[in-house]
Amino acid sequence: MPIRVVLNEDEIPRQWYNLAADLPSPMLPPLGPDGNPISPEMLAPVFPMNLIEQEVSQERWIDIPEEVLEILYRWRPSPLHRATLLEKALGTPAKIYYKNESLSPAGSHKPNTAVPQAWYNKQFGIKKLTTETGAGQWGSALSFACALLGLECKVFMVRISFDQKPFRKIMMETWGGKCIASPSNETQAGRDILAKFPDTPGSLGIAISEAVEAAVTDPTGQTRYSLGSVLNHVMLHQTIIGLEAQKQLKKIGEKKVDVVIGCAGGGSNFAGLAFPFVSDKINGARIDIIPVEPTSCPTMTRAPFAYDHGDTAKMTPLLPMHSLGHDFVPEPIHAGGLRYHGMAPLVSQAIVEGLLTPRAIPQVECYEAAVTFARTEGIIIAPETSHAVAATIQEAKKAKEEGKEKVILFNLSGHGLMDLGGYAKYFAGELTNHALHEDDMAKSLAAIKDLPKPAINRTGKW
Ligand SMILES: Cc1ncc(COP(=O)(O)O)c(C=O)c1O
């Protein structure tokens, strides 16, 4: 029974998969401030045109540039593991597999898109990238990619994570990135928030506003903004995970996957693993595909599918997505990367189509699962990843009750070696569960009640 399935360099997928080509209903466009669809040119101050072309592409397959692959080979193809010791501890008849994305230099799946984003920006003549980061994984990944490609990098890190995870900042600095706490005094968006809420823990929505502002106000015109999740081109770059997993499962003779699981903040590691399997599902395969979120930030399980801004200062276009409202500031839970008010439009639309079954899990159950995983499989996972592991354990227990030998696949999106503060609090019994209160949700949703409503009907029978 193979425990670790590897692919050679020459077996790496050479194209990314674009779910937009196969979704039953066409992707809804982003809208400008006037409520009309925005043109690619309108995004040009923010992103380079070669990435905008990917953002709006309807092509099913997009070639991965050779120079990008040459950097990805440093940790890809990533191994597929069989979690035999976890299976044994749970006494489940299910077979549990996971893709190990924790082996990248930055420790997560994020470099899979940081490298191509930096590469396409460089091709376009850009010299500097700005971005936001929640837990610090994305800021580290972009700093790493910029170092290898010779670009400058500036990262606005959500205040609460900046305080909880000081070593992430050192990682970014080691790669030459500049990291500052958000909200900051460097941008108008940051100053406005600080004037109203001086003690705010910050949020991804606020940090995005700051990073976009810093890019578009650079008078040299040589700075662009880079987003670590949510957008179509980010989902696209991450599909290398699921495409590799399909080859690895085939290599060991696994014919069918029953359940595919990933944690979802903006949606990218989940989409990366799941979208090639969503394609199988559209073509008739029976698979449960589960994105998992925290109960304190229940974007997919409780928030409406709406048009909303990706950031708090309303600088981004209106995106069709599940959203808790752009003003939403989630509880300071330790899974910083899952504290986002919205969800990728591609993931959101696949939910509306009935292709995905989202699930919310409270923080303490996630840490319990993370500790079980560390004590069986050995890897100390990121707090974000613990949501995927908690759902995997739920599914493995269900398979036991049903007496079914199901095949479960999840994405191990990152290690938690920089996130031990959360583990310390868990062991000290200081972690609590937060479920978002109805009244608080109603308050944050008030921000989007007058925005246009997306019209889409469920077309399939999944
Ligand atoms: C390890 C890890 N997993 C998951 C996420 C969530 O992001 P996404 O939903 O884009 O994969 C993050 C975000 O910071 C992360 O660091």
The ligand as an SDF file (V2000), in Angstrom:
LIG
                    3D

 16 16  0  0  0  0  0  0  0  0999 V2000
   -2.2780   27.5780    4.8760 C   0  0  0  0  0  0  0  0  0  0  0  0
   -3.4490   28.3170    4.3090 C   0  0  0  0  0  0  0  0  0  0  0  0
   -4.5370   27.6240    3.9250 N   0  0  0  0  0  0  0  0  0  0  0  0
   -5.6080   28.2380    3.4280 C   0  0  0  0  0  0  0  0  0  0  0  0
   -5.6760   29.6160    3.3140 C   0  0  0  0  0  0  0  0  0  0  0  0
   -6.9310   30.2400    2.7940 C   0  0  0  0  0  0  0  0  0  0  0  0
   -6.7840   30.8680    1.5580 O   0  0  0  0  0  0  0  0  0  0  0  0
   -7.4330   30.2580    0.2530 P   0  0  0  0  0  0  0  0  0  0  0  0
   -8.8790   30.0360    0.5400 O   0  0  0  0  0  0  0  0  0  0  0  0
   -7.2000   31.2660   -0.8040 O   0  0  0  0  0  0  0  0  0  0  0  0
   -6.7220   28.9910   -0.0370 O   0  0  0  0  0  0  0  0  0  0  0  0
   -4.5800   30.3930    3.6920 C   0  0  0  0  0  0  0  0  0  0  0  0
   -4.6110   31.8430    3.5580 C   0  0  0  0  0  0  0  0  0  0  0  0
   -3.8220   32.5910    4.0420 O   0  0  0  0  0  0  0  0  0  0  0  0
   -3.4360   29.7200    4.2090 C   0  0  0  0  0  0  0  0  0  0  0  0
   -2.3640   30.4070    4.5960 O   0  0  0  0  0  0  0  0  0  0  0  0
  1  2  1  0
  2  3  1  0
  2 15  2  0
  3  4  2  0
  4  5  1  0
  5  6  1  0
  5 12  2  0
  6  7  1  0
  7  8  1  0
  8  9  2  0
  8 10  1  0
  8 11  1  0
 12 13  1  0
 12 15  1  0
 13 14  2  0
 15 16  1  0
M  END
$$$$
